[in-house]
Amino acid sequence: MTEKRETIIVAGAGIGGLTLALCLVRAGFTVTVLEQAKVLGEVGAGVQISANGARVLYHLGLAEALQAVAFKPERGEMRHWQSGETLSSRPLGQASEETFGFPYFHLHRADFHAVLAEALGREAPGAVHLGAKVTGFSQSNDGVTVTTEAGESFSGDILVGSDGIHSAIRTQLFGPDAPRFTGCVAWRATVPVGALPPGHVRPVASNWIGRGGHFVHYYVRRGELVNCVGIMEQDEWQAESWSSDGAKAGFLADFKDWHEDVQILMRQAESCFRWGLFDRDPMPRWGEGRVTLLGDACHPMLPFMAQGAVMAIEDAYTLAQCLAVGTAEPSASLRRYEDLRRERTATVQQMSRDNIQFFHNADIPNLVERMSKHRAAHLWLYGFDVTDQDFAAST
């Protein structure tokens, strides 16, 4: 590229899109972010950011802002759904920083999103356009033009679709996708710590593995709230959403035989939401010409490795660096980005898929062996240094 002053259009201002915008601004690019929502915010409750993602966020200078809103768990543990027995434990907390050089964070998604948005607002005021739902794009040898539902038109040199599982950019590139229902339905809720018995929740990431389901909970917002996610197998589901309201009675009914510690959390939930979990195969290609995809738009993940947001963060850093060191041909830089990311993200997609059977069969005979493999997978994930790659496209 000539002077690295190209304009990059980013469709979507979620965690992946905002991280990408920050990485691009730091690399000297002009960024236009198009977000369909009229108010900048984030749906959902908890998000876990392991060391491989924290590395990028620290590189962006966000360490202090993140520490002000995050909770750092001491360890991650698996517990038996009925007895409450701790089946395995792995160190996080200080051990994450000692082993990988960066912390492990629990964050409320809204807090994390605000940190990213405020940082981008300081470094690139006016970069985010709200109420700008992308409806299509056209591209030529000279650039890309994006149109919105409101009839606006935005021109740039490259377009990145960071617009989630229902990506309009992906649909135009490759046609409708074909998600498969996994047979699992998820509940999520947050619980104020003040509503719980003192010390009820340990300062850890807890995963209760059971029969036909599992239940995860951990602190967010400096330890003021507990984020809860319960997954239960079910025959069918129609909608796919992170924000469908669910009745607390249904939540309690799905986990009625589980340990009392879990029951207390559900009973004290302020509200709960329910959604079906759908799976998609890895994509052989993410882009074409001057257009590519990022995060859930190209590798949506089941939430069984807590890596969906982190993979988008790794994508963002990689893409920005590929463009920064690229040649005069943007498509070559985009292909290099895809080549660096496809295998890793496809592997994590498969790992997440495999964990359904692991987490939903607590009493299988080879549980100890499977836990050992699970720990090895975390070492592979968290130890990855996204900054230590050859970003240059081959000529």
C-alpha positions as CSV (number, residue, x, y, z in Angstrom):
1,M,0.0,0.0,0.0
2,T,1.2,3.5,-0.7
3,E,1.0,5.6,2.5
4,K,-1.3,3.5,4.6
5,R,-4.0,6.2,4.4
6,E,-6.7,4.1,2.8
7,T,-10.2,4.3,4.1
8,I,-11.5,1.0,5.6
9,I,-15.2,0.6,6.0
10,V,-16.2,-1.7,8.9
11,A,-19.8,-3.0,8.9
12,G,-20.7,-3.6,12.5
13,A,-19.7,-1.9,15.8
14,G,-19.6,-5.0,18.0
15,I,-16.5,-6.1,19.9
16,G,-14.8,-7.4,16.8
17,G,-15.6,-4.3,14.7
18,L,-14.5,-1.8,17.3
19,T,-11.3,-3.7,18.0
20,L,-10.6,-3.8,14.3
21,A,-11.3,0.0,14.0
22,L,-8.8,0.7,16.9
23,C,-6.2,-1.5,15.4
24,L,-6.6,0.2,12.0
25,V,-6.5,3.7,13.4
26,R,-3.3,2.8,15.2
27,A,-1.8,1.5,12.0
28,G,-2.5,4.9,10.2
29,F,-5.7,4.1,8.3
30,T,-8.9,6.1,8.1
31,V,-11.9,4.1,9.4
32,T,-15.6,4.4,8.8
33,V,-17.7,2.1,11.1
34,L,-21.4,1.5,10.1
35,E,-23.6,0.3,12.9
36,Q,-27.3,-0.5,12.4
37,A,-28.3,0.3,16.0
38,K,-29.3,3.8,16.8
39,V,-27.6,3.7,20.1
40,L,-24.1,2.2,20.6
41,G,-24.3,-0.7,23.0
42,E,-23.9,-4.4,23.4
43,V,-26.4,-7.2,23.9
44,G,-25.6,-10.0,26.4
45,A,-24.0,-10.2,29.8
46,G,-20.7,-11.9,30.4
47,V,-17.6,-12.4,28.2
48,Q,-14.4,-14.1,29.0
49,I,-11.1,-12.7,27.6
50,S,-8.2,-15.0,27.9
51,A,-4.5,-14.1,27.7
52,N,-4.4,-14.4,23.9
53,G,-7.0,-11.7,23.6
54,A,-5.7,-9.6,26.4
55,R,-2.4,-9.3,24.6
56,V,-4.1,-7.4,21.8
57,L,-6.1,-5.2,24.1
58,Y,-3.0,-4.3,26.1
59,H,-1.2,-3.5,22.8
60,L,-4.0,-1.0,22.2
61,G,-3.4,0.7,25.5
62,L,-6.6,-0.5,27.2
63,A,-5.1,-2.2,30.2
64,E,-6.1,0.4,32.8
65,A,-9.6,0.8,31.4
66,L,-10.2,-2.9,31.4
67,Q,-8.9,-3.4,34.9
68,A,-11.3,-0.8,36.2
69,V,-14.3,-2.8,35.1
70,A,-13.2,-6.4,35.0
71,F,-13.0,-9.3,37.4
72,K,-9.9,-11.5,37.4
73,P,-10.8,-15.1,38.4
74,E,-8.4,-17.1,40.5
75,R,-8.9,-20.3,38.5
76,G,-11.3,-22.2,36.4
77,E,-13.0,-25.3,37.8
78,M,-15.4,-28.0,36.7
79,R,-18.0,-29.3,39.2
80,H,-20.4,-32.2,39.3
81,W,-23.9,-31.1,38.5
82,Q,-25.5,-33.0,41.4
83,S,-22.9,-33.5,44.1
84,G,-21.1,-30.2,43.7
85,E,-17.7,-32.0,43.8
86,T,-14.9,-30.2,42.1
87,L,-13.8,-32.5,39.3
88,S,-10.9,-30.4,38.0
89,S,-9.3,-27.1,38.5
90,R,-6.9,-25.0,36.4
91,P,-5.1,-21.8,37.6
92,L,-6.0,-18.5,36.1
93,G,-5.4,-15.2,38.0
94,Q,-1.8,-14.6,38.7
95,A,-0.9,-17.9,37.0
96,S,-2.2,-16.6,33.7
97,E,0.1,-13.5,33.8
98,E,3.1,-15.6,34.9
99,T,2.6,-18.3,32.2
100,F,1.3,-16.2,29.3
101,G,2.3,-12.7,30.2
102,F,-1.3,-11.4,30.3
103,P,-4.3,-11.7,32.5
104,Y,-7.6,-13.6,32.2
105,F,-10.6,-11.2,32.4
106,H,-14.3,-11.7,33.2
107,L,-16.2,-8.7,31.8
108,H,-19.8,-7.5,31.4
109,R,-20.2,-7.2,27.6
110,A,-21.6,-3.7,28.0
111,D,-18.6,-2.6,30.1
112,F,-16.1,-4.1,27.6
113,H,-18.0,-2.5,24.6
114,A,-17.9,0.9,26.3
115,V,-14.1,0.7,26.9
116,L,-13.6,0.0,23.1
117,A,-16.1,2.7,22.0
118,E,-14.6,5.3,24.3
119,A,-11.1,4.6,23.1
120,L,-12.2,4.8,19.4
121,G,-14.1,8.0,20.1
122,R,-10.9,9.6,21.5
123,E,-8.7,8.4,18.6
124,A,-11.1,8.8,15.7
125,P,-14.0,11.1,16.6
126,G,-16.9,10.6,14.3
127,A,-15.8,7.3,12.9
128,V,-18.9,5.4,14.0
129,H,-22.1,6.1,12.1
130,L,-25.2,4.9,14.0
131,G,-28.5,3.9,12.4
132,A,-26.5,2.8,9.3
133,K,-27.8,-0.7,8.5
134,V,-25.8,-2.0,5.6
135,T,-28.0,-3.4,2.8
136,G,-25.4,-4.0,0.1
137,F,-22.1,-3.1,-1.6
138,S,-20.5,-2.9,-4.9
139,Q,-16.8,-3.0,-5.7
140,S,-14.4,-2.2,-8.6
141,N,-10.7,-2.1,-9.1
142,D,-10.6,1.3,-7.4
143,G,-12.7,0.7,-4.3
144,V,-15.9,-0.3,-2.5
145,T,-19.2,1.5,-2.1
146,V,-21.6,0.5,0.7
147,T,-25.3,1.4,0.8
148,T,-27.5,1.6,3.9
149,E,-31.2,1.1,4.5
150,A,-31.5,4.9,5.0
151,G,-30.2,5.5,1.5
152,E,-26.8,6.7,2.5
153,S,-23.7,5.7,0.5
154,F,-20.2,5.3,1.9
155,S,-17.0,4.8,-0.2
156,G,-13.7,3.3,0.8
157,D,-10.9,1.2,-0.3
158,I,-11.8,-2.0,1.6
159,L,-14.9,-3.4,3.3
160,V,-14.8,-5.7,6.3
161,G,-18.0,-7.4,7.3
162,S,-18.0,-7.6,11.1
163,D,-21.8,-7.8,11.2
164,G,-22.4,-11.0,13.1
165,I,-24.0,-14.3,12.5
166,H,-26.7,-12.8,10.2
167,S,-24.1,-10.9,8.2
168,A,-25.4,-9.0,5.2
169,I,-21.9,-8.8,3.8
170,R,-21.5,-12.6,4.0
171,T,-24.9,-13.2,2.4
172,Q,-24.0,-11.0,-0.6
173,L,-20.7,-12.6,-1.0
174,F,-21.7,-16.2,-0.7
175,G,-25.5,-16.4,-0.4
176,P,-27.6,-17.6,2.6
177,D,-25.9,-19.9,5.1
178,A,-27.4,-23.0,6.4
179,P,-27.2,-23.1,10.3
180,R,-28.0,-26.4,12.0
181,F,-29.7,-26.6,15.4
182,T,-27.4,-28.3,17.8
183,G,-30.1,-29.7,20.0
184,C,-29.1,-27.2,22.7
185,V,-30.9,-24.2,24.2
186,A,-29.2,-21.6,26.3
187,W,-30.4,-19.6,29.2
188,R,-28.6,-16.5,30.5
189,A,-29.1,-14.3,33.5
190,T,-27.2,-11.9,35.8
191,V,-27.5,-12.0,39.6
192,P,-26.6,-9.1,41.9
193,V,-24.1,-10.3,44.4
194,G,-26.0,-8.6,47.2
195,A,-28.9,-10.9,46.6
196,L,-26.8,-14.0,47.4
197,P,-25.6,-15.5,50.6
198,P,-22.1,-14.2,51.5
199,G,-19.4,-16.2,49.7
200,H,-22.0,-18.2,47.7
201,V,-20.0,-17.8,44.5
202,R,-16.3,-18.7,44.5
203,P,-13.9,-16.2,42.8
204,V,-13.5,-18.6,39.9
205,A,-15.0,-19.5,36.5
206,S,-17.3,-22.4,37.4
207,N,-18.6,-25.0,34.9
208,W,-21.0,-27.5,36.3
209,I,-21.0,-30.4,34.0
210,G,-24.1,-32.7,34.0
211,R,-26.3,-35.0,32.1
212,G,-27.7,-33.5,28.9
213,G,-26.6,-30.0,30.0
214,H,-24.1,-27.8,31.8
215,F,-24.2,-24.6,33.8
216,V,-21.5,-21.8,33.9
217,H,-21.3,-18.9,36.2
218,Y,-18.6,-16.3,37.0
219,Y,-18.3,-12.7,38.4
220,V,-18.4,-9.7,36.2
221,R,-18.3,-5.9,36.7
222,R,-15.6,-6.0,39.4
223,G,-17.4,-8.8,41.2
224,E,-20.7,-6.9,41.6
225,L,-22.7,-9.3,39.4
226,V,-22.7,-13.0,38.7
227,N,-23.2,-14.0,35.0
228,C,-25.0,-17.3,34.6
229,V,-25.4,-19.4,31.5
230,G,-27.3,-22.7,31.5
231,I,-27.3,-25.0,28.5
232,M,-29.8,-27.8,28.2
233,E,-30.5,-30.3,25.4
234,Q,-33.9,-29.9,23.7
235,D,-35.5,-31.5,20.6
236,E,-36.2,-28.4,18.5
237,W,-36.0,-24.6,18.3
238,Q,-37.1,-22.0,15.8
239,A,-35.5,-18.7,16.4
240,E,-31.8,-17.8,16.8
241,S,-31.2,-14.8,19.1
242,W,-29.2,-13.7,22.0
243,S,-32.0,-11.6,23.5
244,S,-35.2,-13.7,23.4
245,D,-37.0,-13.3,26.8
246,G,-37.4,-16.4,28.8
247,A,-39.6,-17.2,31.8
248,K,-37.7,-17.9,35.0
249,A,-40.0,-20.8,35.7
250,G,-38.7,-22.5,32.6
251,F,-35.1,-21.9,33.6
252,L,-35.7,-23.5,37.0
253,A,-37.6,-26.4,35.4
254,D,-34.7,-27.2,33.1
255,F,-32.3,-27.5,36.0
256,K,-34.7,-28.6,38.7
257,D,-32.5,-31.6,39.8
258,W,-29.3,-29.8,39.9
259,H,-27.3,-28.8,43.0
260,E,-28.8,-26.3,45.4
261,D,-26.0,-23.8,44.7
262,V,-27.2,-23.6,41.1
263,Q,-30.8,-23.4,42.2
264,I,-30.1,-20.3,44.4
265,L,-28.5,-18.5,41.5
266,M,-31.5,-19.1,39.3
267,R,-34.0,-18.1,41.9
268,Q,-32.2,-14.8,42.5
269,A,-31.9,-13.9,38.8
270,E,-33.4,-10.5,38.0
271,S,-34.5,-11.7,34.5
272,C,-33.5,-14.4,32.1
273,F,-33.2,-14.8,28.4
274,R,-33.3,-17.9,26.2
275,W,-32.0,-18.7,22.8
276,G,-31.3,-21.7,20.5
277,L,-27.7,-22.7,19.7
278,F,-27.0,-23.2,16.0
279,D,-23.8,-24.5,14.4
280,R,-22.1,-23.7,11.0
281,D,-19.3,-25.4,9.1
282,P,-16.0,-23.5,8.7
283,M,-16.0,-21.4,5.5
284,P,-13.4,-22.2,2.8
285,R,-13.2,-18.5,1.9
286,W,-14.0,-15.4,3.8
287,G,-13.8,-12.7,1.1
288,E,-13.5,-11.7,-2.5
289,G,-11.6,-8.8,-4.0
290,R,-11.6,-5.8,-1.6
291,V,-14.2,-7.4,0.8
292,T,-13.6,-9.8,3.7
293,L,-15.3,-10.9,6.9
294,L,-14.3,-11.0,10.6
295,G,-15.5,-12.7,13.8
296,D,-19.0,-14.2,13.9
297,A,-19.6,-13.2,10.3
298,C,-17.1,-15.9,9.1
299,H,-16.6,-18.2,12.1
300,P,-19.5,-18.1,14.5
301,M,-18.7,-20.3,17.5
302,L,-20.7,-22.2,20.0
303,P,-20.0,-20.8,23.5
304,F,-18.2,-23.9,24.8
305,M,-14.6,-22.7,24.7
306,A,-15.3,-19.0,25.7
307,Q,-13.4,-17.9,22.6
308,G,-15.9,-16.2,20.3
309,A,-14.9,-12.7,21.3
310,V,-11.2,-13.5,21.6
311,M,-11.1,-15.0,18.1
312,A,-12.6,-11.8,16.7
313,I,-10.0,-9.8,18.6
314,E,-7.2,-12.0,17.1
315,D,-8.8,-11.5,13.7
316,A,-8.8,-7.7,14.1
317,Y,-5.1,-7.5,15.0
318,T,-4.1,-9.8,12.2
319,L,-6.2,-8.0,9.5
320,A,-4.9,-4.6,10.5
321,Q,-1.3,-5.8,10.4
322,C,-1.7,-7.6,7.0
323,L,-3.0,-4.3,5.6
324,A,-0.3,-2.3,7.2
325,V,2.5,-4.3,5.7
326,G,0.7,-5.0,2.5
327,T,1.4,-4.1,-1.1
328,A,-0.5,-1.9,-3.6
329,E,-2.9,-4.8,-4.1
330,P,-5.4,-4.9,-1.2
331,S,-6.9,-8.3,-2.2
332,A,-3.5,-10.0,-1.6
333,S,-3.4,-8.6,1.9
334,L,-6.9,-9.8,2.6
335,R,-6.0,-13.3,1.3
336,R,-3.0,-13.3,3.6
337,Y,-5.2,-12.4,6.6
338,E,-7.6,-15.3,5.7
339,D,-4.7,-17.7,5.3
340,L,-3.4,-16.8,8.8
341,R,-6.8,-17.2,10.5
342,R,-8.8,-19.9,8.8
343,E,-7.2,-23.0,10.3
344,R,-7.0,-21.7,13.9
345,T,-10.6,-20.5,14.0
346,A,-11.8,-23.7,12.4
347,T,-10.0,-25.7,15.0
348,V,-11.6,-23.6,17.8
349,Q,-15.0,-24.1,16.2
350,Q,-14.5,-27.9,16.3
351,M,-13.2,-27.8,19.9
352,S,-16.3,-25.9,20.9
353,R,-18.5,-28.4,19.1
354,D,-16.8,-31.3,20.7
355,N,-17.3,-29.9,24.2
356,I,-21.1,-30.5,24.0
357,Q,-20.5,-34.2,24.6
358,F,-17.8,-33.6,27.2
359,F,-19.9,-31.1,29.3
360,H,-23.1,-33.1,29.0
361,N,-21.8,-36.5,30.2
362,A,-20.4,-35.9,33.7
363,D,-20.5,-39.6,34.6
364,I,-18.6,-41.2,31.7
365,P,-15.7,-43.5,32.7
366,N,-13.0,-41.7,30.8
367,L,-13.7,-38.3,32.3
368,V,-10.2,-37.8,33.8
369,E,-8.6,-38.4,30.4
370,R,-10.9,-36.0,28.7
371,M,-10.2,-33.3,31.3
372,S,-6.5,-33.7,30.6
373,K,-7.1,-33.0,26.9
374,H,-9.3,-30.1,27.8
375,R,-6.4,-28.5,29.8
376,A,-4.0,-29.1,26.9
377,A,-6.4,-27.3,24.6
378,H,-6.4,-24.3,26.9
379,L,-2.6,-24.1,26.9
380,W,-2.7,-24.1,23.1
381,L,-5.3,-21.4,23.0
382,Y,-4.0,-19.0,25.6
383,G,-0.3,-19.4,24.7
384,F,-0.8,-18.1,21.1
385,D,1.0,-14.9,20.3
386,V,-1.0,-13.2,17.5
387,T,1.7,-10.5,17.2
388,D,4.4,-13.0,16.3
389,Q,3.4,-13.8,12.7
390,D,4.6,-13.0,9.2
391,F,1.9,-10.7,8.0
392,A,3.3,-9.9,4.6
393,A,1.5,-11.3,1.6
394,S,3.6,-13.4,-0.8
395,T,4.4,-11.8,-4.1
